[in-house]
Amino acid sequence: MFVELDQRIDPAAVLQTIKVTARKTQLPLRLATNQELEANQGVKELIKNAEKDRWLAFRAIDNLPGDSDVKVTIGPGTPSMEGSRTTNDGQEFSFSTFGPLKVTKSECGYNNQCNPNDQWRIEFNNPINETAFQQSQALIQPAMEGLNSTIAGHGLFIYGSMEAAVTRDLKRLEGMQNEDGGFGFWQRGNESWPYLSIHVAHALARAKQEKFEVPKATLDKSQEYLRKIESNIPSYYSVEARRAIVAYALYVRAQMGDRDVARARRLIAEAGLEALSPESIGWLLSVLSNDANSSNEVAAIRHLLNNRVTETAGAAHFVSSYSDSDYLLLNSNRRADGVILAALIMDQPASDLIPKIVRGLLAQRTRGRWENTQENVFILLALDRYFKTFEKVTPDFVARAWLGERFAGEQVFRGRSTDRQQVNVPMRYLSQQTAPDLVISKEGTGRLYYRVSMNYAPSDLNLKRADYGFTVERSYEAVDDPKDVTRDAEGKWHIKAGARVRVQLTMVVPTRRYHVALVDPLPAGFETLNPTLATTESIPRDPKQTGVVEYGSRSYGYGWWWWRPQWFEHQNLRDERTEAFASLLWEGVYKYSYLARATTPGDFLVPPAKAEEMYHPETFGRSSTDRVRIE
C-alpha cells in the first residue's frame, strides 16, 4: 500500500497512526522493504512521481485475506516533520482483494448464436495476467488444429486461424451482394450504400492481394459497381460527399489493378484541390503517384498537403470534415491521417511528415486501438505499409553521438524494443563551446529514431507570455468579498491576508494535442484548498469550469457520446503547484480553476502557468510572470 502526503513525514511515525482492517479484524503492519519496492513496478512509478520525503509504502505482515473488503484509516494524530501539529481527523480509503478465480460467463458468436468459426468468449471474476498466461493452460477437447487463444482484461478469447475466418467472411459477403454489385448494411436486398459498397470492394481487393480465393463473380460485380459509381450515388448527397466517394472508388479500383488516372485527374480539374478533403487527396495521390502524365497534379497535391498539415516538433495530423454528410462516409479525422500516411509512404518515402504522423496516431490509441473500425482499418493498413517499408529489418546497430571533437556517448540496439536510451550533456559544457556540430552515426542494420532537446533556465525571472502550441492566461478572483483581490495599474495583484482566492486558468488549444499537462505554480504565500481532504472547508463550485462533450471521433450518425464535467482526466493539488492532465484535447478553449488561501503576508514573484505536451515539451505555451502582494 502506498500513501502520499502534502508535508514531509517520518514514515515509521506515520505508520503508527495507520489502521488496516479486513473482516472486522485489525491487521499488523510494517514498512515495505527496499527489495519489495524495487520488485513492484507500480509502486516504483508512484515513488518516482511523489515529492521527496512525503510518502510511505507499507504492507500487512501476513497476506491479506482473499475476497474481502479492506479499509485503511490514516490518523487522527498523524505527525508531520514540518511542525508540531498533528491531524485532527482520520482519512480513509478502501479496496477489495481478489477471490478464487471462477468463470462468470461464457458464450460463442454474436448473441450466443454459435456458427462455425465463431469466436468463444469466457469471462472470469478477476482480471487475467496476460504475461503469465500460456496457450497450454487452455485445454480444448477434442483437440482441433489452428486454434488460438488470447487474454484481455477479464476474458479468455478462443478463435480459429485467421485464414479460416477470412474464408468464412468472403463466403458471407458473396451471399450479401445485391444485383447491382453493391452492398447494404445488414442483408442482401437492403439499399446499396455507395461508401459501404466501395469499402467491401476494398476488402475483397485486399483479400485477393493476400492470395485468398475471392469469388470471381463477386469481385467482378463490385468492380463494375465502382466503375459506375457516379450513377450509384443518390441525388441528396452533398457535392463534397460525392467527390470523396468517387475518390475512394478510384483508389479501390487501383487496388484491383484497374487504375483510372484520367478520371482522377478529371476529378481534380472539376473540383479543384482546395475543395477536396484531405483523405480524398490522399486517395487520389495513391492513384496518380508514379504516373508520368500526372506529374503536375502530384506536385500540386504534395504542395497542398504540406500547407494543410497541422504540425508540431513531434507529431502531425490532418483535419477532414464533411459536416452533415459525415454519416454517409463514416468519417473521422484519424482515418484521414491513415489514408494520407499510406499515400505519402508510397509517393514520398523520405518525407519528414511520415514519422510524425505515425507518432501522432500511436499517441491516440486507447488500449491498443483507435475509436472505431473505420479508423482501425485505414490506420493499420498504413502502419503495415510503414513497417514493411521502414521496419522490415530487425535492428542490430550501434548509435554514437559527438559534439564537435568530443565523444558524447553510444548505445547498442539489438532486437525490437520500445525502450529509449538517453545521453545528457551538461549545459555548462555547451556554454563553453563555439557552436559545435552535433554528429549522430549508426553502424549496423535497422532504423534509428532520435530526438534532440535542450532543457534550460531563463536568465530573467520576469517572463513574457509565450505561445508555441498553447495560449495560457492566469488571473486571480475574490471568493468571499470583491475587495479581497485587486490589481493595480502596473499589473501587480493585491490580496488580503487570510482571504480565499480562486485561481482562473484559460488554455487555448489551436488544434489536436496529445498528453497535455497544465501546471500552475503557486505564490509562496498561498495554500491550496484541496476538496478531497476531509479537513478542507466547503469549496464553492466554479460555473466557468469547462466541461467536455465527447462524441465518437466527431463523426455524425455513428458513434457514442458522454458528458464529462471537466476536460481533464486527473489533477494534483500540491503545496507549490497545481497540475491537470488530459490524454487528448481537441481544438478549443478550456478553463480550469482551483481555490487557495492567502496565508502569508509579503511580496511574491509567481512563475508563469504552463501547458505542454508531456512527451513533446517543445509544444508548449505559458502565461507571463505575475507579482502578488499579500497584505
DOKEBA-981032 format. One record per residue (C-alpha): residue in one letter; residue number from 1; x, y, z. Coordinates in steps of 0.5 Angstrom, whole numbers, plus 500, padded with zeros to 3 digits. Layout:
VOKE  rest   nr   xx   yy   zz
VOKE     A  NUM    X    Y    Z
...
***
This chain:
VOKE  rest   nr   xx   yy   zz
VOKE     M    1  500  500  500
VOKE     F    2  502  507  498
VOKE     V    3  501  514  501
VOKE     E    4  503  521  499
VOKE     L    5  502  527  504
VOKE     D    6  503  534  503
VOKE     Q    7  508  535  508
VOKE     R    8  515  532  510
VOKE     I    9  514  526  514
VOKE     D   10  518  520  518
VOKE     P   11  515  514  515
VOKE     A   12  515  510  522
VOKE     A   13  512  515  526
VOKE     V   14  506  516  521
VOKE     L   15  505  508  521
VOKE     Q   16  504  508  528
VOKE     T   17  497  512  526
VOKE     I   18  495  508  521
VOKE     K   19  490  502  522
VOKE     V   20  488  497  516
VOKE     T   21  482  492  518
VOKE     A   22  479  487  514
VOKE     R   23  473  482  516
VOKE     K   24  473  486  522
VOKE     T   25  480  485  524
VOKE     Q   26  486  490  525
VOKE     L   27  492  487  521
VOKE     P   28  499  488  524
VOKE     L   29  503  493  519
VOKE     R   30  510  494  517
VOKE     L   31  514  499  513
VOKE     A   32  516  496  506
VOKE     T   33  523  494  505
VOKE     N   34  527  497  499
VOKE     Q   35  527  490  496
VOKE     E   36  520  490  496
VOKE     L   37  519  497  493
VOKE     E   38  524  495  487
VOKE     A   39  520  489  485
VOKE     N   40  514  493  485
VOKE     Q   41  514  497  478
VOKE     G   42  507  500  480
VOKE     V   43  510  503  487
VOKE     K   44  516  505  484
VOKE     E   45  513  509  479
VOKE     L   46  509  513  485
VOKE     I   47  515  514  488
VOKE     K   48  518  517  482
VOKE     N   49  513  522  482
VOKE     A   50  512  523  489
VOKE     E   51  515  529  493
VOKE     K   52  521  527  497
VOKE     D   53  520  525  504
VOKE     R   54  513  526  503
VOKE     W   55  511  519  502
VOKE     L   56  511  512  505
VOKE     A   57  510  505  503
VOKE     F   58  507  499  508
VOKE     R   59  504  492  508
VOKE     A   60  501  488  512
VOKE     I   61  506  483  516
VOKE     D   62  501  477  514
VOKE     N   63  498  476  507
VOKE     L   64  491  480  506
VOKE     P   65  485  475  506
VOKE     G   66  482  474  500
VOKE     D   67  475  476  497
VOKE     S   68  475  481  502
VOKE     D   69  474  489  503
VOKE     V   70  480  492  506
VOKE     K   71  479  499  510
VOKE     V   72  485  504  511
VOKE     T   73  485  509  516
VOKE     I   74  490  514  517
VOKE     G   75  490  518  523
VOKE     P   76  488  522  527
VOKE     G   77  494  524  531
VOKE     T   78  499  523  524
VOKE     P   79  505  527  526
VOKE     S   80  509  532  521
VOKE     M   81  516  534  520
VOKE     E   82  514  541  519
VOKE     G   83  511  543  525
VOKE     S   84  509  540  532
VOKE     R   85  501  540  530
VOKE     T   86  498  533  528
VOKE     T   87  492  532  524
VOKE     N   88  485  533  528
VOKE     D   89  481  528  524
VOKE     G   90  482  521  520
VOKE     Q   91  482  520  513
VOKE     E   92  480  513  510
VOKE     F   93  481  509  503
VOKE     S   94  478  502  502
VOKE     F   95  479  497  497
VOKE     S   96  478  490  495
VOKE     T   97  482  483  495
VOKE     F   98  481  478  489
VOKE     G   99  477  472  491
VOKE     P  100  478  465  488
VOKE     L  101  478  465  480
VOKE     K  102  472  463  477
VOKE     V  103  468  463  471
VOKE     T  104  462  468  471
VOKE     K  105  460  468  463
VOKE     S  106  462  464  457
VOKE     E  107  459  465  450
VOKE     C  108  460  464  443
VOKE     G  109  459  468  437
VOKE     Y  110  454  474  437
VOKE     N  111  449  474  442
VOKE     N  112  451  467  443
VOKE     Q  113  449  464  437
VOKE     C  114  455  460  435
VOKE     N  115  456  459  428
VOKE     P  116  462  455  425
VOKE     N  117  469  459  426
VOKE     D  118  466  464  431
VOKE     Q  119  470  466  437
VOKE     W  120  469  463  444
VOKE     R  121  469  468  450
VOKE     I  122  470  466  457
VOKE     E  123  470  472  463
VOKE     F  124  472  471  470
VOKE     N  125  471  475  476
VOKE     N  126  478  477  476
VOKE     P  127  483  480  471
VOKE     I  128  488  475  468
VOKE     N  129  495  476  468
VOKE     E  130  497  477  461
VOKE     T  131  504  476  461
VOKE     A  132  504  470  466
VOKE     F  133  498  466  461
VOKE     Q  134  501  461  457
VOKE     Q  135  497  457  451
VOKE     S  136  498  451  454
VOKE     Q  137  494  453  460
VOKE     A  138  487  453  456
VOKE     L  139  486  445  454
VOKE     I  140  481  444  449
VOKE     Q  141  477  438  448
VOKE     P  142  477  435  443
VOKE     A  143  484  438  440
VOKE     M  144  483  442  434
VOKE     E  145  488  445  429
VOKE     G  146  489  452  428
VOKE     L  147  486  454  435
VOKE     N  148  489  461  438
VOKE     S  149  487  464  445
VOKE     T  150  489  471  448
VOKE     I  151  488  474  454
VOKE     A  152  485  481  455
VOKE     G  153  482  484  462
VOKE     H  154  478  479  465
VOKE     G  155  477  475  459
VOKE     L  156  480  469  455
VOKE     F  157  478  469  448
VOKE     I  158  479  463  443
VOKE     Y  159  479  463  436
VOKE     G  160  481  459  430
VOKE     S  161  486  461  425
VOKE     M  162  486  468  421
VOKE     E  163  485  464  414
VOKE     A  164  479  461  416
VOKE     A  165  476  467  419
VOKE     V  166  477  471  412
VOKE     T  167  475  465  408
VOKE     R  168  468  465  412
VOKE     D  169  467  472  411
VOKE     L  170  469  472  404
VOKE     K  171  463  467  403
VOKE     R  172  458  471  408
VOKE     L  173  460  477  403
VOKE     E  174  458  473  397
VOKE     G  175  451  472  400
VOKE     M  176  450  479  402
VOKE     Q  177  452  483  395
VOKE     N  178  446  486  391
VOKE     E  179  445  485  384
VOKE     D  180  448  492  382
VOKE     G  181  454  490  385
VOKE     G  182  453  494  392
VOKE     F  183  452  492  399
VOKE     G  184  447  494  404
VOKE     F  185  449  494  412
VOKE     W  186  445  488  414
VOKE     Q  187  443  483  409
VOKE     R  188  442  482  401
VOKE     G  189  436  487  399
VOKE     N  190  438  492  403
VOKE     E  191  439  499  400
VOKE     S  192  446  499  397
VOKE     W  193  450  505  400
VOKE     P  194  456  507  396
VOKE     Y  195  461  508  401
VOKE     L  196  460  502  404
VOKE     S  197  460  498  397
VOKE     I  198  467  501  396
VOKE     H  199  469  499  403
VOKE     V  200  467  492  402
VOKE     A  201  470  492  395
VOKE     H  202  477  495  398
VOKE     A  203  476  489  403
VOKE     L  204  476  484  397
VOKE     A  205  482  487  394
VOKE     R  206  486  487  400
VOKE     A  207  484  479  401
VOKE     K  208  486  478  394
VOKE     Q  209  493  481  394
VOKE     E  210  494  477  400
VOKE     K  211  492  470  396
VOKE     F  212  486  469  399
VOKE     E  213  481  466  394
VOKE     V  214  476  471  393
VOKE     P  215  470  469  389
VOKE     K  216  471  472  382
VOKE     A  217  463  474  380
VOKE     T  218  463  478  387
VOKE     L  219  469  481  385
VOKE     D  220  467  483  378
VOKE     K  221  461  486  380
VOKE     S  222  464  490  385
VOKE     Q  223  469  493  380
VOKE     E  224  463  494  375
VOKE     Y  225  459  498  381
VOKE     L  226  466  502  382
VOKE     R  227  466  504  375
VOKE     K  228  459  507  375
VOKE     I  229  460  510  382
VOKE     E  230  457  517  380
VOKE     S  231  451  514  378
VOKE     N  232  450  510  384
VOKE     I  233  451  516  389
VOKE     P  234  444  519  391
VOKE     S  235  442  526  389
VOKE     Y  236  441  528  396
VOKE     Y  237  449  527  397
VOKE     S  238  453  534  398
VOKE     V  239  458  535  393
VOKE     E  240  464  534  398
VOKE     A  241  461  527  400
VOKE     R  242  460  526  392
VOKE     R  243  467  528  391
VOKE     A  244  470  524  397
VOKE     I  245  466  517  395
VOKE     V  246  469  518  387
VOKE     A  247  476  519  390
VOKE     Y  248  475  513  395
VOKE     A  249  473  509  389
VOKE     L  250  478  511  384
VOKE     Y  251  483  509  390
VOKE     V  252  480  502  391
VOKE     R  253  480  501  383
VOKE     A  254  487  502  383
VOKE     Q  255  488  496  389
VOKE     M  256  484  492  384
VOKE     G  257  489  493  378
VOKE     D  258  484  498  375
VOKE     R  259  488  504  376
VOKE     D  260  484  510  372
VOKE     V  261  489  516  373
VOKE     A  262  485  520  367
VOKE     R  263  479  520  372
VOKE     A  264  483  522  378
VOKE     R  265  486  528  374
VOKE     R  266  479  530  372
VOKE     L  267  476  530  379
VOKE     I  268  482  535  381
VOKE     A  269  480  539  375
VOKE     E  270  473  539  376
VOKE     A  271  473  541  384
VOKE     G  272  480  544  385
VOKE     L  273  485  541  390
VOKE     E  274  483  546  395
VOKE     A  275  475  544  395
VOKE     L  276  477  537  396
VOKE     S  277  478  534  403
VOKE     P  278  485  531  406
VOKE     E  279  483  524  405
VOKE     S  280  480  525  398
VOKE     I  281  487  528  396
VOKE     G  282  491  522  400
VOKE     W  283  487  517  396
VOKE     L  284  488  521  389
VOKE     L  285  495  521  391
VOKE     S  286  496  514  391
VOKE     V  287  492  513  384
VOKE     L  288  497  518  381
VOKE     S  289  503  517  384
VOKE     N  290  509  515  379
VOKE     D  291  504  516  373
VOKE     A  292  509  520  368
VOKE     N  293  503  524  366
VOKE     S  294  500  526  372
VOKE     S  295  507  530  375
VOKE     N  296  503  537  375
VOKE     E  297  498  534  379
VOKE     V  298  502  530  384
VOKE     A  299  507  536  385
VOKE     A  300  500  540  387
VOKE     I  301  498  535  392
VOKE     R  302  505  535  395
VOKE     H  303  505  543  396
VOKE     L  304  498  543  399
VOKE     L  305  499  537  404
VOKE     N  306  505  541  406
VOKE     N  307  500  547  407
VOKE     R  308  494  543  410
VOKE     V  309  498  539  415
VOKE     T  310  498  541  423
VOKE     E  311  505  540  425
VOKE     T  312  509  540  432
VOKE     A  313  516  539  433
VOKE     G  314  514  531  435
VOKE     A  315  507  530  431
VOKE     A  316  503  532  425
VOKE     H  317  496  531  423
VOKE     F  318  490  533  418
VOKE     V  319  483  535  419
VOKE     S  320  478  532  415
VOKE     S  321  470  534  415
VOKE     Y  322  464  534  411
VOKE     S  323  459  537  416
VOKE     D  324  452  534  415
VOKE     S  325  455  529  411
VOKE     D  326  460  525  416
VOKE     Y  327  455  520  417
VOKE     L  328  455  518  409
VOKE     L  329  462  517  409
VOKE     L  330  463  514  417
VOKE     N  331  468  520  417
VOKE     S  332  473  521  422
VOKE     N  333  480  526  423
VOKE     R  334  484  520  425
VOKE     R  335  482  516  419
VOKE     A  336  484  522  414
VOKE     D  337  491  521  418
VOKE     G  338  492  514  416
VOKE     V  339  490  515  409
VOKE     I  340  495  520  408
VOKE     L  341  500  517  411
VOKE     A  342  500  511  407
VOKE     A  343  500  515  401
VOKE     L  344  506  519  403
VOKE     I  345  510  513  404
VOKE     M  346  508  510  397
VOKE     D  347  510  517  394
VOKE     Q  348  515  521  398
VOKE     P  349  518  515  403
VOKE     A  350  523  520  405
VOKE     S  351  518  526  407
VOKE     D  352  519  528  415
VOKE     L  353  512  528  416
VOKE     I  354  512  521  416
VOKE     P  355  515  519  423
VOKE     K  356  511  525  425
VOKE     I  357  504  522  423
VOKE     V  358  506  516  426
VOKE     R  359  507  518  433
VOKE     G  360  501  522  433
VOKE     L  361  497  516  431
VOKE     L  362  500  512  436
VOKE     A  363  499  517  441
VOKE     Q  364  492  517  440
VOKE     R  365  491  509  442
VOKE     T  366  487  507  448
VOKE     R  367  488  500  450
VOKE     G  368  492  499  443
VOKE     R  369  486  501  439
VOKE     W  370  483  507  436
VOKE     E  371  476  510  437
VOKE     N  372  472  505  431
VOKE     T  373  473  500  426
VOKE     Q  374  474  506  420
VOKE     E  375  480  509  424
VOKE     N  376  483  502  426
VOKE     V  377  482  499  418
VOKE     F  378  486  505  415
VOKE     I  379  491  506  420
VOKE     L  380  493  499  421
VOKE     L  381  494  499  413
VOKE     A  382  498  505  413
VOKE     L  383  502  502  419
VOKE     D  384  503  496  416
VOKE     R  385  506  499  410
VOKE     Y  386  510  503  414
VOKE     F  387  513  497  418
VOKE     K  388  514  494  411
VOKE     T  389  518  500  408
VOKE     F  390  522  502  414
VOKE     E  391  522  497  420
VOKE     K  392  523  490  416
VOKE     V  393  530  489  418
VOKE     T  394  531  488  425
VOKE     P  395  535  493  429
VOKE     D  396  542  491  430
VOKE     F  397  547  497  431
VOKE     V  398  551  502  435
VOKE     A  399  549  509  435
VOKE     R  400  554  514  437
VOKE     A  401  554  522  438
VOKE     W  402  559  527  438
VOKE     L  403  559  534  440
VOKE     G  404  565  538  436
VOKE     E  405  571  534  437
VOKE     R  406  568  531  444
VOKE     F  407  565  524  444
VOKE     A  408  558  524  448
VOKE     G  409  556  517  448
VOKE     E  410  554  511  445
VOKE     Q  411  548  506  445
VOKE     V  412  547  499  443
VOKE     F  413  540  497  440
VOKE     R  414  539  489  438
VOKE     G  415  532  487  437
VOKE     R  416  526  490  437
VOKE     S  417  524  494  443
VOKE     T  418  520  501  445
VOKE     D  419  526  502  450
VOKE     R  420  529  509  450
VOKE     Q  421  536  511  451
VOKE     Q  422  539  518  454
VOKE     V  423  545  522  453
VOKE     N  424  546  528  458
VOKE     V  425  551  534  456
VOKE     P  426  551  539  462
VOKE     M  427  549  546  460
VOKE     R  428  556  548  463
VOKE     Y  429  560  545  457
VOKE     L  430  555  547  452
VOKE     S  431  556  555  454
VOKE     Q  432  564  554  454
VOKE     Q  433  563  552  446
VOKE     T  434  563  556  440
VOKE     A  435  557  553  436
VOKE     P  436  560  546  436
VOKE     D  437  557  541  431
VOKE     L  438  553  535  433
VOKE     V  439  554  529  430
VOKE     I  440  550  522  430
VOKE     S  441  552  516  427
VOKE     K  442  549  509  426
VOKE     E  443  553  503  425
VOKE     G  444  549  497  423
VOKE     T  445  543  495  420
VOKE     G  446  536  498  422
VOKE     R  447  532  504  423
VOKE     L  448  535  509  428
VOKE     Y  449  530  514  432
VOKE     Y  450  533  520  435
VOKE     R  451  531  527  439
VOKE     V  452  535  533  441
VOKE     S  453  532  537  446
VOKE     M  454  535  543  451
VOKE     N  455  533  544  458
VOKE     Y  456  535  551  460
VOKE     A  457  533  556  466
VOKE     P  458  532  563  464
VOKE     S  459  536  569  466
VOKE     D  460  531  574  467
VOKE     L  461  525  572  472
VOKE     N  462  520  577  469
VOKE     L  463  518  572  463
VOKE     K  464  513  575  458
VOKE     R  465  508  570  455
VOKE     A  466  510  565  450
VOKE     D  467  505  561  445
VOKE     Y  468  509  555  442
VOKE     G  469  503  551  441
VOKE     F  470  498  553  447
VOKE     T  471  496  560  450
VOKE     V  472  495  561  457
VOKE     E  473  493  566  461
VOKE     R  474  492  567  469
VOKE     S  475  488  571  474
VOKE     Y  476  486  571  481
VOKE     E  477  479  573  483
VOKE     A  478  476  574  490
VOKE     V  479  471  569  493
VOKE     D  480  468  572  499
VOKE     D  481  469  580  498
VOKE     P  482  471  583  492
VOKE     K  483  475  588  495
VOKE     D  484  480  582  497
VOKE     V  485  483  582  491
VOKE     T  486  485  588  486
VOKE     R  487  490  589  481
VOKE     D  488  494  596  480
VOKE     A  489  496  600  474
VOKE     E  490  502  596  474
VOKE     G  491  499  590  474
VOKE     K  492  501  587  481
VOKE     W  493  496  583  485
VOKE     H  494  494  586  492
VOKE     I  495  491  580  496
VOKE     K  496  488  581  503
VOKE     A  497  492  576  508
VOKE     G  498  487  570  510
VOKE     A  499  482  571  504
VOKE     R  500  480  566  500
VOKE     V  501  482  566  492
VOKE     R  502  480  563  486
VOKE     V  503  486  562  481
VOKE     Q  504  483  562  474
VOKE     L  505  487  559  468
VOKE     T  506  485  559  461
VOKE     M  507  488  555  456
VOKE     V  508  487  556  448
VOKE     V  509  489  549  444
VOKE     P  510  489  551  437
VOKE     T  511  489  544  434
VOKE     R  512  489  537  437
VOKE     R  513  494  536  443
VOKE     Y  514  496  530  446
VOKE     H  515  498  528  453
VOKE     V  516  497  535  456
VOKE     A  517  500  538  462
VOKE     L  518  497  544  465
VOKE     V  519  502  547  471
VOKE     D  520  501  553  475
VOKE     P  521  506  555  481
VOKE     L  522  503  558  487
VOKE     P  523  505  564  490
VOKE     A  524  509  562  496
VOKE     G  525  504  566  501
VOKE     F  526  499  561  498
VOKE     E  527  496  555  501
VOKE     T  528  492  551  496
VOKE     L  529  485  548  499
VOKE     N  530  484  541  497
VOKE     P  531  477  539  497
VOKE     T  532  479  531  497
VOKE     L  533  482  532  504
VOKE     A  534  477  531  510
VOKE     T  535  479  537  514
VOKE     T  536  478  542  508
VOKE     E  537  473  547  508
VOKE     S  538  467  547  504
VOKE     I  539  469  549  497
VOKE     P  540  464  553  492
VOKE     R  541  463  551  485
VOKE     D  542  466  555  479
VOKE     P  543  461  555  474
VOKE     K  544  466  557  469
VOKE     Q  545  470  551  469
VOKE     T  546  470  548  462
VOKE     G  547  466  541  461
VOKE     V  548  467  537  455
VOKE     V  549  462  533  451
VOKE     E  550  466  527  447
VOKE     Y  551  462  525  441
VOKE     G  552  466  519  438
VOKE     S  553  471  522  434
VOKE     R  554  467  528  432
VOKE     S  555  463  524  427
VOKE     Y  556  456  524  426
VOKE     G  557  451  519  426
VOKE     Y  558  456  513  428
VOKE     G  559  459  514  435
VOKE     W  560  458  514  442
VOKE     W  561  458  521  447
VOKE     W  562  458  522  454
VOKE     W  563  459  529  458
VOKE     R  564  465  530  463
VOKE     P  565  464  535  468
VOKE     Q  566  471  537  467
VOKE     W  567  476  537  461
VOKE     F  568  482  534  465
VOKE     E  569  483  527  467
VOKE     H  570  487  528  473
VOKE     Q  571  489  533  478
VOKE     N  572  494  534  483
VOKE     L  573  494  540  488
VOKE     R  574  501  540  491
VOKE     D  575  504  545  496
VOKE     E  576  508  549  491
VOKE     R  577  504  548  485
VOKE     T  578  497  545  482
VOKE     E  579  497  540  476
VOKE     A  580  492  538  471
VOKE     F  581  493  533  466
VOKE     A  582  489  530  459
VOKE     S  583  491  525  454
VOKE     L  584  487  528  448
VOKE     L  585  485  535  447
VOKE     W  586  481  538  441
VOKE     E  587  482  545  439
VOKE     G  588  478  550  443
VOKE     V  589  478  554  450
VOKE     Y  590  479  550  456
VOKE     K  591  478  554  463
VOKE     Y  592  481  551  470
VOKE     S  593  480  554  477
VOKE     Y  594  482  552  484
VOKE     L  595  482  555  491
VOKE     A  596  487  558  495
VOKE     R  597  488  562  501
VOKE     A  598  493  567  502
VOKE     T  599  496  565  509
VOKE     T  600  503  569  509
VOKE     P  601  504  577  508
VOKE     G  602  509  579  503
VOKE     D  603  511  581  496
VOKE     F  604  512  575  492
VOKE     L  605  514  573  485
VOKE     V  606  510  568  481
VOKE     P  607  513  564  476
VOKE     P  608  508  563  469
VOKE     A  609  503  558  469
VOKE     K  610  505  553  463
VOKE     A  611  502  548  459
VOKE     E  612  505  543  455
VOKE     E  613  505  536  451
VOKE     M  614  509  532  456
VOKE     Y  615  512  527  451
VOKE     H  616  514  533  446
VOKE     P  617  515  539  451
VOKE     E  618  517  544  446
VOKE     T  619  510  544  444
VOKE     F  620  508  549  450
VOKE     G  621  505  556  452
VOKE     R  622  506  560  458
VOKE     S  623  503  566  462
VOKE     S  624  507  572  464
VOKE     T  625  510  572  471
VOKE     D  626  506  575  476
VOKE     R  627  507  580  482
VOKE     V  628  503  578  488
VOKE     R  629  503  582  495
VOKE     I  630  499  579  501
VOKE     E  631  497  585  506
***
